[in-house]
Amino acid sequence: MPHRTPGPIPVLLLLMACSHSAPVPTGPGEPGGPFSPAQPTPLTLSSFDDIHPATSGAGYISYQFRRGTPDRDLCAGILPDRGGQRVAEVCAWELDDL
């Protein structure tokens, strides 16, 4: 079966359908963007690390933190995403609680 080349009309329609307009304007981004050398803003005033923060989409941030105890228990906390006090906290008090 011989190979058929498209006529001028399909090629013309394809070129007209592929027009490019001006790009969508964007607003100013964060200073430095995601690669900013500035230190990230801490979630809490705790001197310990805030581990694995995640937003819930319902106005809360969940994260893990280590308590200031000698065994450095790992706990889970929930904060309002606008800031403020922790609204929930769960810590394992014994090994069986895990």
Residue pairs with C-beta under 8 A, 6 or more apart in sequence:
30 36
32 38
42 50
43 50
43 53
43 61
43 63
43 79
44 50
44 65
44 77
44 79
44 86
46 65
47 68
48 65
48 66
48 67
48 68
49 65
49 66
50 63
50 64
50 65
51 63
51 64
51 65
51 66
51 74
52 63
52 64
53 61
53 62
53 63
54 61
54 62
54 63
55 61
55 81
56 62
59 80
59 81
59 82
60 78
60 79
60 80
60 81
60 87
61 78
61 79
61 80
61 81
62 76
62 77
62 78
63 76
63 77
63 79
64 74
64 75
64 76
64 77
65 74
65 75
65 76
65 77
66 72
66 73
66 74
66 75
67 73
67 75
67 91
73 91
73 92
73 93
74 91
74 92
75 89
75 90
75 91
75 92
76 89
76 90
76 91
77 86
77 88
77 89
77 90
78 86
78 87
78 88
78 89
79 85
79 86
79 87
80 87
92 98
